[in-house]
Amino acid sequence: MLTCENLLLQQGSFSLRADVRFQAGKAVALIGPSGAGKSTLLAAIAGFLTPVSGRVLWDGRDLTHAAPGDRPVSVLFQDNNLFPHLSAAQNVGLGLRPDLRLRADDQAKVAAALHDVGLDGFADRKPSALSGGQQSRVALARVLVANRPVVLLDEPFGALGPALKDEMLDLVKAKLVSAGKTVLMVTHDPADAQRMADMAALVADGTVSPPVATSDLFSNPPPALKAYLG
């Protein structure tokens, strides 16, 4: 279980409180207005933002002061965070070894991940030679080889068209959620949450609400969500 225990996060004049638990092996959509703190919460879980108080725990292990690389967490950012001078295979390989000293079995894992996301034959291409959807697939393949139990998605598919975005959400569900990963996805779109996430949590008014079944949240939205959805 991923736990945010009495967490207080602060950036300038903005503050966010979270005292919530995310069930292991579930996909949870974080939804709410722009600037409400969804990405701030992911930053704290990933280790890029130190809480003012409270703790982040995974299966009882205190991660609050652990370095990002020492956490059982992978992150997919909106810009995919690919290195332009590296090939698709090398960008994926970073998920295994940051120094890219890949053994034969590592290279086999990279090839398998590219196959899983439908990119056979694209291993040697640089990001500039890939479409937006293909770049997203490379970033997803890197998460697959990293094989960490917690995956944070910070609107990585927001720049894609509707069809490509749906395809990527389906891939996440098929390759990550089905594999038992705990997935937290920031989204502004109820359709994305309903397509991929078992649970959803509202982030609004400086607070992260406990996750509930996605269908329940949207069938009976609290006032803050109703105001956001219009």
Secondary structure, DSSP 8 states (H G I E B T S, - for coil): -EEEEEEEEEETTEEEEEEEEE-TT-EEEEE--TTSSHHHHHHHHHTSS--SEEEEEETTEE-TT--GGGSSEEEE-TTTT--TTS-HHHHHHTTT-TT----HHHHHHHHHHHHHTT-TT-TT--GGGS-HHHHHHHHHHHHHHHT-SEEEEESTTTTS-HHHHHHHHHHHIIIIITTT-EEEEEES-HHHHHHH-SEEEEEETTEE---EEHHHHHHS--HHHHHHH-
